[in-house]
Amino acid sequence: METNRAGLSTILLTAVAPLAWGTTYIVTEQFLPPDRPMFAALVRALPIGLVLLAWRRQLPQGDWWWKAVVLGLCNIGAFFPLIFVSAYYLPGGLAATIQALSPLAVMALAWLLIGERAGVLRVLAALVGLTGVAFLVLGSPDGVTPLGLAGAFGSVLVSALGFVLVKRWPAPVDLLTLMSWQLVVGGLFLLPVAFLIEGAPPAIDGRAAFGYAWLAIVGTGLAYFCWFRGLTRMPAGGTALIGLVNPVVGTVLGVAFAAEAFGLTQVFGMLLVLGGVLAGQPAVVALLRRTQEPAAPLDPPREPALVGAVTRR
């Protein structure tokens, strides 16, 4: 039972990441200046990365210089701009739900790169979650663009590769140090790209400042710590399945704040998504089986031992 408890605590902490990531789309739409995806990606990555690097005070050694560059480009430098392009050029719910392809992409890459077999149950769980996502996006509003779709699908591919490589290359440092390397690498890559493509930074009012701070601190610092912690303790495919919480959050926030479509179809989709997430977690399945096992019968009471005694008359 102790193993199940540890597994459940890891699952719950890992789920903080997609919960935070699910807010990216509505925060981008409602708080950030329009049409500045590269600047948004830069602000989300570089400041928090520099803060973490100054705190941990440790640079990569040996071959971890190039490994940090590869991870930083996959998980931050390429992923952040692509996710912001999808957030700017797709409806929030749809942009979030395309991320539901991530578990299948991660499982395929994990099998190819680290020999991790997902198993039939986990693949079926991913397909159930993907079906739920299909129901979630039914009735999505207009505004779908090829650029937005390219950003969404591209973000799935590069993040899946980055997540699998995190497992393939166990870091010789703590998670916060590993995060700082990736965020600084990704941020430095984005710095010239943002200025070349978008020019000078936009005017930032209080509303935009809140949005950028939320995405940097909660959507990046906290979320990536929880996510990488999960990756180091769970199979890549199981961790990726937890990411399906992302579209659920994106859809709920889209309904609450952007008047996106919602009805019984979307409720059914959410149930399928959450069912797929839970079905793909061995700790959850083991706990459910344990609760359904009949209780062991109690041993019948034993008769007290008779002690011989001499009756005196």
Secondary structure as GFF3:
##gff-version 3
##sequence-region A 1 313
A	DSSP	alpha_helix	2	14	.	.	.	ID=ss1
A	DSSP	alpha_helix	16	21	.	.	.	ID=ss2
A	DSSP	alpha_helix	24	31	.	.	.	ID=ss3
A	DSSP	alpha_helix	37	56	.	.	.	ID=ss4
A	DSSP	alpha_helix	64	72	.	.	.	ID=ss5
A	DSSP	pi_helix	73	78	.	.	.	ID=ss6
A	DSSP	alpha_helix	79	89	.	.	.	ID=ss7
A	DSSP	alpha_helix	92	97	.	.	.	ID=ss8
A	DSSP	three_ten_helix	98	101	.	.	.	ID=ss9
A	DSSP	alpha_helix	102	114	.	.	.	ID=ss10
A	DSSP	alpha_helix	120	137	.	.	.	ID=ss11
A	DSSP	alpha_helix	146	168	.	.	.	ID=ss12
A	DSSP	alpha_helix	175	198	.	.	.	ID=ss13
A	DSSP	alpha_helix	206	216	.	.	.	ID=ss14
A	DSSP	pi_helix	217	222	.	.	.	ID=ss15
A	DSSP	alpha_helix	223	233	.	.	.	ID=ss16
A	DSSP	alpha_helix	236	242	.	.	.	ID=ss17
A	DSSP	alpha_helix	245	258	.	.	.	ID=ss18
A	DSSP	alpha_helix	264	279	.	.	.	ID=ss19
A	DSSP	alpha_helix	282	292	.	.	.	ID=ss20
###
